[in-house]
Amino acid sequence: MYAWIFRNLPGPLWLRIFEALIVIAAIVLLLMVYVFPWLNQYISPFTDSTIGQSTP
Amino acid sequence: MNRVATAQGRRAERRPRSAGNVIVGFLGELFITIGILLMLYVAWELWWTNIDSAQAQKEVTQGLIQEFGDVVIPDEPEDSSENSSENSSEKEKEETKDYGPAPVTKIAPGSTFGIMYFPRFGSHGSHHPVTSGVEDYVIDNLGIGHYPSTQQPGEKGNFAVAAHRQTHGQVFWDIDKLQEGDKIYLQTAEGYYTYTWYATEVVAPSNGDVLLPTPHKWGVEPTKSILTMTTCHPKYTTQQRMIAYSELTDWQPLDAGPPKEIRDMVIEATS
């Protein structure tokens, strides 16, 4: 899968490495800013500091 | 041209892959991807949330300080390095000055109404805004949340708050470091409340009794004003809750300026 993507990136090798890094950075940013905050509502292994009564 | 040639050469060199090969290869990559995603999620929880939370807290703190109006910071006799006897007598005078009983801070639902200062936390103390409510969006983004079912600052009974231990600002990370004589300060529109720590305990997450006006005692009329802080325990888990109790021991109006111990912290929060 990843090998196929890397082969099909345009440009010479140095440019493809650069492109791959950009794509990885974009995906990580997307996860951090949008996906994980949303996921946090459902899975939060470290975050529940309240007590008793109607714990959110 | 050269590139094309080598690419073709490489392609020719590759062994033909069987269907099983392709499936196993794909599954392997899938598992690696899932592993990386999980690690990224943990990194987000433990690191990124602190950055987001710090930013949001800074904004609400700044807004709140504007609401309070000009913060009075009295000149400290510290830089005028005169004889120490005068300093100590002045300090004594300040400490003995009695402004009467603390007024009650009326908390509007959903509002950010105060800033808490913890000289014991971190290397130079820390401060965080306090907002009404303990919903996720409050304690995830805005530092400390006040349990709306508990009393207000200055009232007889229990002013109880919650904050995260290890994520979203790590607000109560050092809660286990509180010790005899430690003070916790709350700044609201009514003034500076000084709480003195007296006990810490670890309880089960279901133990809501700690939020009672007199903790653990149903139906007992409260005789003093206390501050109860709740957070996760042990670190990096949510298995138990660490509860720290402090008693309201002093109060002074905003005009009088911040108590000496947090003078620098208030200046930092204000700037």
HADDOCK unambig.tbl for C-alpha pairs under 7 A between the chains (distance, minus, plus):
assign (segid A and resid 1 and name CA) (segid B and resid 26 and name CA) 6.53 0.50 0.50
assign (segid A and resid 32 and name CA) (segid B and resid 44 and name CA) 6.32 0.50 0.50
assign (segid A and resid 36 and name CA) (segid B and resid 41 and name CA) 6.58 0.50 0.50
assign (segid A and resid 46 and name CA) (segid B and resid 166 and name CA) 7.00 0.50 0.50
assign (segid A and resid 46 and name CA) (segid B and resid 236 and name CA) 5.81 0.50 0.50
assign (segid A and resid 46 and name CA) (segid B and resid 237 and name CA) 5.43 0.50 0.50
assign (segid A and resid 46 and name CA) (segid B and resid 238 and name CA) 5.93 0.50 0.50
assign (segid A and resid 47 and name CA) (segid B and resid 164 and name CA) 6.54 0.50 0.50
assign (segid A and resid 47 and name CA) (segid B and resid 167 and name CA) 6.83 0.50 0.50
assign (segid A and resid 47 and name CA) (segid B and resid 238 and name CA) 6.79 0.50 0.50
assign (segid A and resid 48 and name CA) (segid B and resid 232 and name CA) 6.61 0.50 0.50
assign (segid A and resid 48 and name CA) (segid B and resid 238 and name CA) 6.02 0.50 0.50
assign (segid A and resid 49 and name CA) (segid B and resid 162 and name CA) 6.19 0.50 0.50
assign (segid A and resid 49 and name CA) (segid B and resid 163 and name CA) 5.97 0.50 0.50
assign (segid A and resid 49 and name CA) (segid B and resid 164 and name CA) 5.52 0.50 0.50
assign (segid A and resid 49 and name CA) (segid B and resid 230 and name CA) 6.51 0.50 0.50
assign (segid A and resid 49 and name CA) (segid B and resid 231 and name CA) 4.30 0.50 0.50
assign (segid A and resid 49 and name CA) (segid B and resid 232 and name CA) 4.76 0.50 0.50
assign (segid A and resid 49 and name CA) (segid B and resid 241 and name CA) 6.99 0.50 0.50
assign (segid A and resid 50 and name CA) (segid B and resid 162 and name CA) 5.74 0.50 0.50
assign (segid A and resid 50 and name CA) (segid B and resid 230 and name CA) 6.42 0.50 0.50
assign (segid A and resid 50 and name CA) (segid B and resid 231 and name CA) 6.42 0.50 0.50
assign (segid A and resid 51 and name CA) (segid B and resid 205 and name CA) 5.24 0.50 0.50
assign (segid A and resid 51 and name CA) (segid B and resid 206 and name CA) 6.03 0.50 0.50
assign (segid A and resid 51 and name CA) (segid B and resid 207 and name CA) 6.53 0.50 0.50
assign (segid A and resid 51 and name CA) (segid B and resid 208 and name CA) 5.68 0.50 0.50
assign (segid A and resid 52 and name CA) (segid B and resid 205 and name CA) 6.20 0.50 0.50
assign (segid A and resid 52 and name CA) (segid B and resid 206 and name CA) 4.40 0.50 0.50
assign (segid A and resid 52 and name CA) (segid B and resid 207 and name CA) 5.32 0.50 0.50
assign (segid A and resid 52 and name CA) (segid B and resid 208 and name CA) 3.86 0.50 0.50
assign (segid A and resid 53 and name CA) (segid B and resid 208 and name CA) 6.02 0.50 0.50
assign (segid A and resid 56 and name CA) (segid B and resid 135 and name CA) 5.76 0.50 0.50
assign (segid A and resid 56 and name CA) (segid B and resid 136 and name CA) 6.55 0.50 0.50
